[in-house]
Amino acid sequence: MSKRLSIIEKDGWLEPVEGELNYRHKLFTDKLADIEAASGSIIDFANGYRYFGFQRDERNRGWWFREWLPAAESVHIFGDFNGWDRTSLPLFKNAQTGVWSIFLSDREYHLAHGMLYKILVKGANGTHERIPAWVTRAVQDDETKNFTAQFWNPAEPFDWRGDNFRVESREGLFIYECHVGMAQEKEGVGSYTEFAEKVLPRIKEAGYNAIQVMGIAEHPYYGSYGYHVSNFFAPSSRFGTPEELKALVRKAHDMNIAVIMDLVHAHYVKNFAEGINELDGSPNLYSLEGDAGYQQYWDSKIFDFGKREVAHFLLSNVKYWLEEFHFDGYRFDGVTSMLYYHHGYTEFDCREKYFDAGVNRDAITYLKLANHLVHTLRPDAVTIAEDVSGMPGIAEPVADGGLGFDFRLAMGVPDFWIKMLKEVPDDNWNVWDIWNVLNNRGNNTQTISYCESHDQAMQGDQTIAFRLLQTAMYDSMHTSSHNLVVDRGVALHKMIRLVTASLGGQGYLNFMGNEFGHPEWIDFPRVGNNWSYSHARRQWSLVDNPDLRYHALGEFDKAMIKLLSRYNQLSMGYANQLAMYDGDGVMVYNHGPLVYFFNWNPSRSVPDYIIPVPEPGVYGIVLSTDEERFGGFERNELDGEFHTFSRKDDDGVVRHYMKIYSVARTATIFKKIRN
């Protein structure tokens, strides 16, 4: 009898679907065995970027160009190197593989760094000028706005010597999610260089040990935020050159900051001019035909994950960014859409929804292969699944029957906070709701928690700060102002962040600027705003001004991250619940030596309030949201000492307690300072 998969041994709830889990695991092992038999290893299989596109042949003194276009009737390459003659350089087809190729010798053609080119593909959909799928750089003409492939071959390769960075531990990741283009304060598109010089030092000072960079792969429409990728091997040229992106990564590593890339393999842009859609003239080169190959909710195309050549393309893409740009892992975007034929647009209200005919087994196999590749190539690398469905085993090792991600994003948490702020009056906030949402994760599922998503600020909703502060954020954020709306907003902003970071999982994520309550929303230039950049930037001057409450919120975030990091709070698993007094809006819990006290009540402050502690002794305050430096009123003595007392409770158990000043709408962290 074969050994039972570990995910089933650890979770009896999965026993009724053991057969399906075994079958999924077999699909993976069979596919991996096939890959290894043909290529030796999955690492060698993922070397497509070293074969396709332009490849140097030193022996024959020239360049090979190759592209997989099985249904094409004819293919030509043209560009600066042949005067843009569209018919003089035909490619030749390998009928068995569907790969078209041509050799351009140095004697006949001078391929200089920076030259522009395209391919002309004749197929069932007509004859079109296209950009190759494996292109490593595409640039946009400032006047016509058209994208064109660019031959990229710098005289000196980027110097990675000495960059031996490795993620020390996946436990305790504090991730700063960011977007290079909107990271600057000026109205315009920021660059890789500006980000490295101006923003990375801020992230380091704030205490974050990883960045999650959005919108890296080339995308024709800036306002898509990088989700509609056209060129999967080309870093976005609107931010600078590939070498400048490498320098950004290198500088982050020098600061001991891991760099996680947002990887979009869930779909691709349907554009002809820039992307890979129908590249060989057929409707099913990288996708299934018809509705099966179309993501109707995103108006984009879906990969055919079961096709060997597509898996080759995508796995090569996974390896490419790790090897060529030294990224330290990926946040896989849109995993829910990949996992299900309905793309997650259903209620996951029973076990069968994870194991019925609505599940895309080919996508599951691909994700297992991708995670296996990442962790074989870079055992320290981090993979994060953006999955709202809660697919069982998503953050379990592939060998155990899981999908192999290291973490799953706690996507329900930001939705919860927005719902609370929109629909529930402060007086009715239920501490059990807060506790349950933040602890609603599987015992074996490593989770990244976060308070708010960039999507909320981009898709017609509001950030937590904007929802709390409203128009007061424009004229009442000066420290000399007295505004009850601001007082409430600043207080809850800190409490929401602290409870989420300390309770929500093994990692914590913040989107750039939200740590200091960045005002307003995110709105990329588009027709509807007259192509304005006014909301596609970050106003760092607000947090830099000590006379503004934004500065106080930023200082609190620094102190919070520093404390949670110092005491390894994210690596301690679930917190230990000590007390839940819903009538008072009070919750008390501890993580190791730290005792957290929250009073969510908007008005009820109580002197000599009795709370339980895990052990007797004398406690002191190590952090309070009410500190004056954080925009609070410092109603507790920060250097005070809190002596415990013991008593036998009604159940006969002796427990330890201490009296504190329970201040409305504040959170305080205590630590035992002596016996």
Buried (B, 14 or more C-beta within 10 A) or exposed (E): EEEEBBBBEBBEEBEEBBEBBBEBBEBBBEBBEEBEEEBEBBBEBBBBBBBBBBBEEEEEEBBBBBBBBBBBEBBBBBBBBBEEEBEEBEBEBEEEEBBBBBBBEEEEBEBEEEBBBBBBBBBEBEBBBBBBBBBBBBBBEEEEEBBBBBBBBEEEEBEBEEEEBEBEEBEBBBBBBBBBBBBBBEEEBBBBBBBBEBBBEBBBEBBBBBBBBBBBBBBBBBBBBBBBBBBBBBBBBBBBBBBBBBBBBBBBBEBEBBBBBBBBBBBBBBBBBBBBBBBBBBBBBBBBEEEEBBBEEBEBBBBBBBBEBBBBBBBBBBBBBBBBBBBBBBBBBBBBBBBBEBBBEEEBEEEEBBBEEBBBBBBBBBBBBBBBBBBBBBEBBBBBBBBBBBBBBBBBBBBBBBBBBBBBBBBBBBBBBBEBBEEEEBEEBBBEBBBEBBBBBBEBBBBBBBBBBBBBBBEEBBBBBBBBBEEBBEEBBEEEEEBEBBBBBBBBBBBBBBBBBBBBBBBBBBBBBBBBBBBBBBBBBEEEBEEEBEBBBBBBEBBBBEEBBBBBBBBBBBBBBBBBBEBEBBBBEEBEBBBBBBEBBBBBBBBBEBBBBBBBBBEBBBEEBEBBBBEBBEBBBBBBBBBEEBBBEEEBEBEEEBEBEEEEEEEEEEBBBBBBBBBBBBBBBBBBEEE
